[in-house]
Amino acid sequence: MYVRDDAGLRTLVDSIRGADAIAIDTEFMREKTYFARLCLIQIATDDVVAAIDPFAVKDLSPLFELMRDVTCTKVFHAGSQDLEIFYRLMGDVPTPVFDTQIAATLAGLPTQVGYQQLIRSLVGVELEKAHSFTDWARRPLSEDQVAYALDDVRYLTKAYRTLVETLGQGGRLGWLTEDFEHMADAATYEVVPEEQFLRVKRASALDRRSLAVLREVAAWRELEAQERDLPRKWLISDESLVEIARRTPVDKAALSAVRGVNEQVVRRSADAIIDAVKRGRALPDEELPRIAKRKRIHGEVDELADLMSALVRLRAKEHDVAPTLLATRDDLERFAGGERDESPLSLGWRHALIGAELESLLNGKISLAVGGGRVVVSNIVSEPHGIVPPERGE
């Protein structure tokens, strides 16, 4: 089906209402806008495959009702940007969701596996790449373009069911709960303008007063980009923002002297930028922002990470997943150095699979040894009669 009017959408939704799983994908353009421009919606169940033209369909509310149906799982592949689009259009996020790219890594496929490889591995179908660079905003779309777009969902429910069965048999399906709850949380897609300075290149090189100025100017840029629906760096580059934060210009002449600030920026936005600079300069010392600097890894932490890596490789091999999927070297060093609250090893299935065991290793509750030519994990028991060995240094 190729749906190009409101009546067709209602008919489509009625035909798939009650399905326990619906595959969804979108085609969009974002090169010249702040917000993604939705160009096509593909949707499929086990029996129905359809494309919806959002340029022609004026009322998408029947589809949004389906997206909010909690009895139906919405299946995506690498769906973060798709979900962001629906959040902006609907005001909330489709739920519940299942992402086959995330799930596939627990089924032995590579990290961030592509859709074509997923379908080849799980369904045995080789998909074409002919229209991978199509301008989806142009109309009319050809039959070949629509067919190509439909292939992005045509086999997705089958792949989903294969993954559910495989992960369910291995006892891993529950490990994905937190990942998918995070994907379906509206807060994941909310942009806080006052936090955008943290994403600016070279921001960490600034002192705290300059950071305060950067925070205000970056927040202005974010709001201006949203209002004008333009890529933020089209307005002013990261490099120019950092230079403004360093120089703190308080008049148009000083602002014009900053490299990368052109006449159009000065003419349209000088007053707003200068006001942002003044707010940053006036902020009390005790309220100045800071960017947490990475603690220097000392020798002991480096050695602990080496030991932890052995355990990670052991469990990765047992579960047929890539070691880096469980933990990167950076993850291990931070974890060993005490940075655990925001660590992926403290969250979700990674904590269940390896994080809790790494904590036990670091706390001296388990040990690693070599037995029979392989790494062996052993519990460390207490001394006889319930006497616990003293802590180090006691």
C-alpha positions, 0 to 999 in steps of 0.5 A, a space after each residue: 500500500 502507498 497511502 496518500 490521503 487521510 481516508 487511506 491512512 484510516 483504512 490502513 490503521 484499521 487493517 493493522 489495529 490489534 497486531 502485537 508488533 508493528 515495524 516502523 521506519 522513516 525517511 527524512 532530510 536534515 542537512 539544511 534544517 534544525 528539525 528533521 523533515 519527515 518525508 516518508 513513513 514505512 509501516 508493516 505487520 506480519 501481513 501488511 506493508 505500507 508507505 505513508 506520504 506525510 506531504 499528502 496525508 494531512 491528518 496523521 492522528 490515527 497513526 499516532 493513536 496506534 503509536 500510543 497503543 501499549 498492547 502493540 510493540 513498535 519495532 525499529 532498527 537503530 530507531 533513535 532518530 525515528 523516535 525523535 521525529 515522532 516525539 516532535 510530531 506527537 508530543 510523546 514517544 511511541 511505546 513500548 519499543 523494541 530496537 533490533 540493532 540493540 537486541 542483535 548485539 545480544 544475539 551474537 551479531 556485531 555491534 551497531 549491525 546494519 539493517 541489511 546485514 541483520 536481515 541477511 543473517 536472521 531472515 536470509 534475504 539480500 536487500 538492494 542498496 540502489 536508492 540509499 542516497 535518494 532525495 526523499 523530499 522530492 515528488 513524485 517518488 517512483 515505484 522503485 523508490 517506494 519498493 526500496 523504502 518498504 524493504 526497510 520494514 518488510 522483513 523487520 517483524 520476522 527479524 524481531 520475532 527471531 530475536 525475541 525467541 533467541 534471546 528468550 531462550 538464552 534468558 537475555 530478553 529482560 536485559 533489554 528492558 532498561 535500554 528500551 524504556 530509555 528509548 521510550 522516555 520523552 526526556 531522552 529527546 528533550 533539548 535543554 538549551 542551557 546544557 548545549 555548551 557541553 557539546 561545543 568543541 574545545 569548551 573544556 579548554 575554557 576557564 569557568 568565567 568563560 564557560 559561563 559566557 559560552 553557556 549563555 551564547 550556546 543557549 542563544 544559538 540553540 533557541 535561534 536555530 530552533 526558531 529559524 529551523 536551521 542547523 545550529 552551525 549555520 548560524 555560528 560555528 563552535 570555534 566562533 562561540 569559543 572565541 566569543 567566550 574568551 573575548 567577551 565582546 560587549 559591543 558590535 565592534 568587538 563582536 565583529 572582530 571575532 573570527 567567523 562572526 560575519 556581517 549577517 550575524 552582527 546585523 541580525 543577532 548582535 544585541 542578543 549575543 551581547 546580552 548573552 555575554 553580559 549575562 555570563 559575565 555577571 554570573 556570581 562566582 559560586 554559580 559558575 559552571 564547570 566541566 568535570 575533567 577526566 581523572 588521570 589514570 594512575 598505574 594501579 587503575 591501569 593494572 585493575 583495568 587489565 585484570 577486569 579485561 580478562 574477565 570481560 573477554 571471558 564472559 564475552 566469549 561465553 555469551 558469544 558477544 564482542 568484548 567491546 559491547 560489554 565494556 570498552 577500555 575507557 569504561 573499565 578505567 573509569 569504573 576501576 577509578 570509581 566513576 560508577 554512577 553513570 557508567 554503562 556497567 552500572 546500568 541495565 543488561 551490562 550490569 547484569 551480565 558483567 558489571 555486578 561481577 566486576 564490582 565483586 572483583 574490585 571488592 575482593 569477593 572473587 578472584 581470577 586464576 588460571 586452571 587447565 589453560 584458561 581463566 577461572 573465576 573463584 569465590 573468595 570465602 571468609 576465614 573459618 568461624 566467620 572471621 572476615 579478613 581485615 581490610 587493606 591497611 588495617 
